[in-house]
Amino acid sequence: MRNKFIFLAVISLLIFIVFAAAIPRTTNIDVFLLKVVMSTRIPTATGFFKFITFFGTPAFFYPATAILSLIYYFWRQWRGFAAVIITMVASWIIMEGLKLSFHRNRPALDPLQTASGYSFPSGHAMMGTVFFALLALWLIKKVPLPLRRVIPPVTVIFLFFLGYSRIYLGVHYPTDILAGYAAGTSIFAIFLAWWKEK
């Protein structure tokens, strides 16, 4: 099982590298896809995606990470407590390092929100993948068996909307989102490989 997670981490990392290497050559298709998505804007959808995008912000991640880690702490599950904090902090540091390394500017095509920092990879997609995967892992262990089967697809669908919201709002290119998913998946897979080793 551990080898499967290591394999997933490596594959996800390779996918990220492909997107990173292709950045200069994907600008035209990125802009095209961004315009296609932005052409679908309607007030109801805009309100929905502004709500969804909140769940990828520091204003959500800081307290949510604290709550999830404290749940492990109060249940005396020390590994879970440490793992959540270390994984999220490491993910944040890696994300900021990647953004500074690639220096990709954000789109300037009528964004509906202001966003600071660089564009690649998407912090919403990357941090969202890590956090909500950690949350899903915890929920799977706590809910009744019939509900466990629902959690993975619901998590994937939610992450899709979280990433899509950044394109819809005009603050990220599609490749930013895909690279964020890949980086987040790689980090979570490394976490799982470590978790299963113990």
matplotlib code that plots the C-alpha trace (Angstrom):
import matplotlib.pyplot as plt

x = [0.0, 2.8, 4.4, 1.2, 1.2, 4.8, 4.0, 1.1, 3.4, 5.9, 3.4, 1.7, 5.1, 5.9, 2.6, 3.4, 6.8, 5.2, 2.9, 5.7, 7.9, 5.1, 4.1, 5.6, 3.9, 0.5, -0.2, -2.4, -4.5, -4.7, -6.0, -8.5, -9.9, -10.0, -12.1, -14.4, -15.1, -15.5, -18.0, -20.4, -20.6, -24.0, -24.9, -26.1, -22.9, -20.7, -22.2, -21.8, -18.2, -17.3, -18.7, -16.8, -13.5, -13.6, -12.7, -9.3, -8.3, -6.1, -9.1, -10.5, -7.4, -5.9, -8.9, -9.9, -6.4, -6.4, -9.8, -8.9, -5.6, -7.3, -9.8, -6.9, -5.3, -8.3, -8.8, -5.2, -4.3, -0.9, 0.3, -2.8, -2.3, 1.3, 0.6, -2.1, 0.0, 3.2, 1.6, -0.3, 2.6, 5.0, 2.4, 2.2, 6.0, 6.3, 3.5, 5.0, 8.4, 7.0, 5.2, 8.3, 10.3, 8.0, 7.1, 4.0, 1.8, -1.9, -4.4, -5.4, -8.7, -11.5, -11.0, -13.9, -11.7, -8.4, -5.7, -2.1, 1.0, 2.0, -0.3, 1.6, 0.6, -2.8, -2.7, -6.5, -6.0, -2.8, -3.7, -7.3, -6.3, -4.1, -6.5, -9.7, -8.0, -6.8, -10.4, -11.8, -9.3, -10.5, -14.2, -13.8, -12.6, -15.5, -18.6, -20.7, -19.7, -22.4, -21.3, -17.6, -18.2, -19.7, -16.8, -14.1, -16.4, -17.8, -14.3, -13.2, -16.3, -15.8, -12.1, -13.2, -15.5, -12.9, -10.4, -12.9, -14.0, -10.5, -10.7, -14.3, -13.3, -10.4, -7.5, -5.9, -5.1, -6.3, -2.7, -2.3, -5.2, -4.1, -0.5, -1.9, -4.0, -0.9, 1.4, -1.3, -1.9, 1.9, 2.2, -0.9, 0.4, 3.7, 1.8, -0.2, 3.0, 4.4, 1.2, 0.9, 4.5, 3.8]
y = [0.0, 2.4, 1.9, 2.9, 6.2, 6.8, 6.0, 8.5, 11.2, 10.7, 10.7, 13.8, 15.5, 14.6, 16.1, 19.3, 19.4, 19.1, 22.0, 24.1, 23.4, 24.2, 27.6, 29.7, 27.6, 27.4, 31.1, 31.3, 28.3, 29.5, 32.8, 31.2, 28.9, 31.7, 33.8, 30.9, 30.4, 34.1, 34.3, 32.1, 34.6, 35.3, 36.9, 33.7, 31.8, 34.7, 34.7, 31.0, 31.0, 33.9, 31.8, 28.7, 30.5, 31.5, 27.9, 28.3, 31.4, 31.8, 33.2, 29.7, 27.5, 29.0, 28.3, 25.1, 23.6, 24.6, 23.0, 19.8, 19.5, 20.2, 17.5, 15.0, 16.6, 16.3, 12.8, 12.1, 11.1, 12.7, 11.5, 13.0, 16.3, 16.7, 15.4, 18.0, 20.9, 19.7, 18.8, 22.1, 24.3, 22.4, 22.8, 26.5, 27.0, 24.9, 26.8, 30.2, 28.9, 27.7, 31.0, 33.0, 30.6, 30.8, 34.5, 34.0, 37.1, 36.7, 37.2, 40.8, 40.0, 41.6, 39.8, 39.8, 39.7, 41.1, 38.6, 39.2, 37.3, 35.3, 33.0, 29.6, 27.3, 28.1, 28.2, 27.5, 24.3, 23.2, 24.0, 23.0, 19.5, 19.0, 20.2, 18.7, 15.4, 15.4, 16.3, 13.5, 11.0, 12.0, 11.8, 8.4, 7.0, 8.5, 8.2, 5.0, 2.7, 3.7, 7.4, 6.6, 5.8, 9.3, 11.3, 10.8, 11.7, 14.7, 15.9, 15.6, 17.5, 20.2, 20.6, 20.9, 23.8, 25.4, 25.4, 26.4, 29.3, 30.8, 30.6, 31.9, 34.9, 35.6, 35.4, 32.2, 30.4, 26.8, 25.5, 27.2, 25.2, 21.9, 22.4, 23.2, 20.0, 18.0, 19.6, 19.1, 15.5, 14.8, 16.3, 14.4, 11.1, 11.6, 12.2, 8.9, 7.0, 8.2, 7.5, 4.0, 3.2, 3.7]
z = [0.0, 0.9, -2.5, -4.2, -2.4, -3.3, -6.9, -6.8, -5.3, -8.0, -10.8, -9.4, -9.1, -12.8, -13.9, -12.0, -13.7, -17.1, -16.4, -15.0, -18.0, -20.4, -18.9, -21.7, -24.3, -22.7, -22.4, -25.6, -24.7, -21.1, -22.2, -24.6, -21.9, -19.4, -21.8, -22.5, -18.8, -18.2, -21.0, -18.9, -16.0, -14.6, -11.3, -9.6, -10.6, -9.6, -6.1, -5.8, -6.9, -4.6, -1.8, -2.8, -3.3, 0.4, 1.3, -0.3, 1.6, 4.6, 6.5, 6.2, 6.3, 9.5, 11.8, 9.9, 10.3, 14.0, 14.6, 12.8, 14.7, 18.0, 17.4, 17.1, 20.2, 22.4, 21.3, 22.3, 18.7, 18.8, 15.4, 13.7, 15.6, 14.5, 11.0, 10.2, 11.4, 9.8, 6.5, 6.2, 7.2, 4.9, 2.1, 2.6, 2.6, -0.6, -2.2, -1.5, -2.6, -5.9, -6.5, -5.9, -8.1, -11.2, -10.9, -13.1, -13.1, -12.6, -15.5, -16.2, -18.0, -16.0, -12.7, -10.3, -7.2, -6.2, -5.5, -4.3, -5.1, -8.1, -10.1, -10.4, -8.9, -7.5, -3.7, -3.6, -5.6, -3.9, -0.3, -0.9, -2.1, 0.9, 3.5, 2.2, 1.6, 5.2, 6.3, 4.1, 5.6, 9.1, 8.2, 6.6, 9.9, 11.9, 9.8, 9.3, 6.5, 3.9, 4.1, 3.7, 0.0, -0.5, 1.0, -1.7, -4.7, -2.8, -1.9, -5.6, -6.8, -4.2, -5.1, -8.8, -8.0, -5.7, -8.6, -11.2, -9.1, -9.5, -13.2, -13.3, -11.1, -13.4, -10.9, -12.3, -15.5, -16.0, -15.8, -12.5, -11.1, -12.6, -11.4, -7.9, -7.9, -8.9, -6.3, -3.6, -4.5, -4.4, -0.9, 0.4, -1.1, 0.7, 3.9, 3.3, 2.6, 5.9, 7.7, 6.4, 7.3, 11.0]

ax = plt.figure().add_subplot(projection="3d")
ax.plot(x, y, z, "-o")
ax.set_aspect("equal")
plt.show()
